[in-house]
Amino acid sequence: MLRTATRLITFAATTTAVLAIAGTTAAQTRITCESDGGYKYCEVPTRAKAILVREISSSVCVASVNWSYDRRGIWVDKGCKGEFEVNDKWPGGKPGGADRPTPDPGVTVPSWAVGTFKGTIADWNNEEFTVTIEANGIATLVRADGTFYGKWMDGLIHVPAPGSINYEVKKKNDGIEVSSLTNRTHRVMELSRVK
């Protein structure tokens, strides 16, 4: 009887510890960073991933224009004030959500950019990254943590909020070269044409 009670207590303690650890694997931090007209750097370990979740200024905050981030923190400038989120996965979920956008009439995608391209993201442990750009301007981006959508806009793929990201796309041999304008710490990704 005593042996059974001891086993039950040990099992309960172990289960509680495992659940506590599992609940903390995706650490998430919110930070407010405010510019009073000039440049300000707010130190926070971003793990190279951050999004603006709430704008609190009268000035519009535009990624790569008056705010951005690196692995050590977030910077704001020109009156941008906001609440930012960083975590171990895509901040605030993944960029752009899961909704496929409606094509914009009249969009022109060059023929070299239409297709499916695949490569890896060196800054994220060589994680696979697949980009499909349709002739109607819809872009589908696939990573290990899910699929998100964007739209072709004159040489850019714009992924809307939450986690708005702009990728510059250039022709590279038979593939494409993709670089994040939102986070300049990422290396250029060379993606090969799959189809």
C-alpha positions as CSV (number, residue, x, y, z in Angstrom):
1,M,0.0,0.0,0.0
2,L,2.8,2.4,0.9
3,R,4.7,1.5,-2.3
4,T,1.6,2.3,-4.4
5,A,1.0,5.6,-2.6
6,T,4.7,6.5,-3.2
7,R,4.4,5.6,-6.9
8,L,1.3,7.8,-7.3
9,I,2.9,10.8,-5.6
10,T,6.0,10.4,-7.8
11,F,3.8,10.1,-10.9
12,A,1.8,13.2,-10.0
13,A,5.0,15.2,-9.3
14,T,6.6,14.1,-12.6
15,T,3.5,14.9,-14.6
16,T,3.2,18.4,-13.0
17,A,6.8,19.1,-13.8
18,V,6.5,18.0,-17.4
19,L,3.3,20.1,-17.9
20,A,5.0,23.1,-16.4
21,I,8.0,22.8,-18.7
22,A,5.7,22.2,-21.7
23,G,3.8,25.3,-20.9
24,T,6.9,27.5,-21.1
25,T,8.5,26.3,-24.3
26,A,7.2,29.1,-26.4
27,A,8.4,32.1,-24.4
28,Q,6.6,35.3,-25.3
29,T,7.5,38.9,-24.4
30,R,5.8,42.2,-25.0
31,I,7.7,45.4,-24.9
32,T,6.7,49.1,-25.4
33,C,9.3,51.1,-27.4
34,E,8.7,54.8,-27.9
35,S,10.4,57.5,-30.1
36,D,9.9,61.1,-29.0
37,G,10.9,62.2,-32.5
38,G,14.4,60.7,-32.5
39,Y,16.0,57.3,-32.6
40,K,15.6,55.0,-29.6
41,Y,16.9,51.5,-29.1
42,C,15.0,49.1,-26.7
43,E,17.1,46.1,-25.7
44,V,15.2,42.8,-25.6
45,P,16.3,39.4,-26.8
46,T,14.2,39.1,-30.0
47,R,15.7,35.8,-31.3
48,A,15.5,37.8,-34.6
49,K,11.7,37.8,-34.6
50,A,9.5,40.7,-33.6
51,I,6.2,42.3,-34.7
52,L,4.3,45.5,-34.0
53,V,1.1,44.3,-32.2
54,R,-0.3,47.8,-31.2
55,E,0.6,51.2,-32.4
56,I,0.3,53.8,-29.7
57,S,1.5,56.9,-31.5
58,S,-0.2,59.4,-33.7
59,S,2.6,58.8,-36.2
60,V,2.3,55.8,-38.4
61,C,4.8,53.0,-37.6
62,V,6.2,51.5,-40.8
63,A,8.5,48.5,-40.7
64,S,12.0,49.2,-42.0
65,V,11.2,52.9,-42.2
66,N,10.8,54.0,-38.6
67,W,11.0,50.7,-36.7
68,S,12.8,47.4,-37.0
69,Y,14.8,44.9,-34.9
70,D,17.9,42.8,-34.7
71,R,18.8,39.9,-32.4
72,R,19.4,42.3,-29.4
73,G,16.4,44.6,-29.6
74,I,13.9,46.8,-31.3
75,W,14.6,50.3,-32.6
76,V,12.0,53.1,-33.3
77,D,12.4,56.5,-34.9
78,K,10.5,59.6,-36.2
79,G,7.7,59.4,-33.5
80,C,6.9,55.7,-33.8
81,K,5.6,54.4,-30.5
82,G,4.3,50.8,-30.2
83,E,3.9,47.6,-28.4
84,F,6.0,44.8,-29.9
85,E,5.9,41.1,-29.4
86,V,8.8,38.6,-29.5
87,N,8.6,34.9,-29.0
88,D,10.1,31.5,-30.0
89,K,7.8,31.0,-32.9
90,W,6.3,33.5,-35.3
91,P,5.4,36.5,-33.1
92,G,1.7,36.9,-32.6
93,G,1.2,33.8,-34.7
94,K,2.6,33.7,-38.2
95,P,2.7,36.7,-40.4
96,G,-0.3,37.4,-42.5
97,G,-2.5,34.8,-40.9
98,A,-4.0,31.9,-42.9
99,D,-6.4,33.8,-45.2
100,R,-5.7,33.7,-48.9
101,P,-6.1,37.2,-50.2
102,T,-8.2,38.3,-53.2
103,P,-6.2,39.0,-56.3
104,D,-5.9,42.7,-57.3
105,P,-7.1,43.3,-60.8
106,G,-4.4,44.6,-63.1
107,V,-1.4,43.3,-61.2
108,T,1.5,42.3,-63.4
109,V,3.9,39.7,-62.3
110,P,6.9,39.1,-64.5
111,S,7.1,35.6,-66.0
112,W,10.4,34.9,-64.3
113,A,8.7,35.3,-60.9
114,V,5.8,33.1,-61.6
115,G,6.2,29.6,-60.2
116,T,7.3,27.6,-57.1
117,F,10.7,28.2,-55.6
118,K,12.4,26.3,-52.7
119,G,15.4,26.9,-50.5
120,T,16.5,27.3,-46.9
121,I,16.7,30.1,-44.4
122,A,20.3,30.1,-43.1
123,D,19.5,32.3,-40.2
124,W,16.8,29.9,-38.9
125,N,18.8,26.6,-38.8
126,N,18.5,26.1,-42.5
127,E,14.7,25.7,-42.3
128,E,13.0,24.9,-45.6
129,F,11.3,27.9,-47.2
130,T,9.0,27.5,-50.3
131,V,7.5,30.5,-52.2
132,T,4.8,30.1,-54.8
133,I,4.0,33.2,-56.8
134,E,0.9,33.0,-59.1
135,A,0.4,35.1,-62.2
136,N,-2.5,36.8,-60.4
137,G,-0.1,38.2,-57.8
138,I,-1.0,35.8,-54.9
139,A,2.1,34.6,-53.0
140,T,2.0,31.5,-50.8
141,L,4.9,31.1,-48.4
142,V,5.5,27.8,-46.6
143,R,7.8,27.2,-43.6
144,A,8.0,24.4,-41.0
145,D,5.5,26.3,-38.8
146,G,2.8,26.8,-41.4
147,T,1.6,28.6,-44.5
148,F,1.0,32.3,-44.9
149,Y,0.0,34.5,-47.8
150,G,1.0,37.7,-49.4
151,K,0.6,39.8,-52.6
152,W,3.0,40.8,-55.4
153,M,3.6,44.5,-55.4
154,D,6.2,45.7,-58.0
155,G,9.1,43.5,-57.1
156,L,8.0,42.9,-53.5
157,I,5.9,40.3,-51.7
158,H,3.9,42.1,-49.1
159,V,2.6,39.9,-46.2
160,P,0.0,41.8,-44.3
161,A,-0.5,42.2,-40.5
162,P,-0.2,40.6,-38.0
163,G,3.6,40.5,-38.4
164,S,3.7,42.5,-41.6
165,I,6.7,41.5,-43.7
166,N,8.0,42.8,-47.0
167,Y,10.3,40.6,-49.1
168,E,12.2,42.0,-52.1
169,V,12.3,39.5,-55.0
170,K,14.9,39.5,-57.7
171,K,15.6,37.1,-60.6
172,K,18.6,34.9,-59.9
173,N,19.5,32.4,-62.7
174,D,16.5,30.1,-63.0
175,G,15.3,30.9,-59.5
176,I,14.8,33.9,-57.3
177,E,16.6,35.8,-54.6
178,V,14.5,36.8,-51.7
179,S,15.5,39.3,-48.9
180,S,13.5,40.6,-46.0
181,L,13.1,44.4,-46.0
182,T,11.5,44.2,-42.6
183,N,14.4,42.5,-40.9
184,R,17.7,43.4,-42.5
185,T,19.6,40.9,-40.3
186,H,18.4,38.0,-42.5
187,R,20.7,36.9,-45.2
188,V,19.5,36.9,-48.8
189,M,17.8,33.6,-49.6
190,E,18.4,32.0,-53.0
191,L,15.5,29.8,-53.9
192,S,15.6,27.4,-56.9
193,R,12.7,26.9,-59.2
194,V,10.7,23.7,-58.5
195,K,8.0,24.2,-61.1
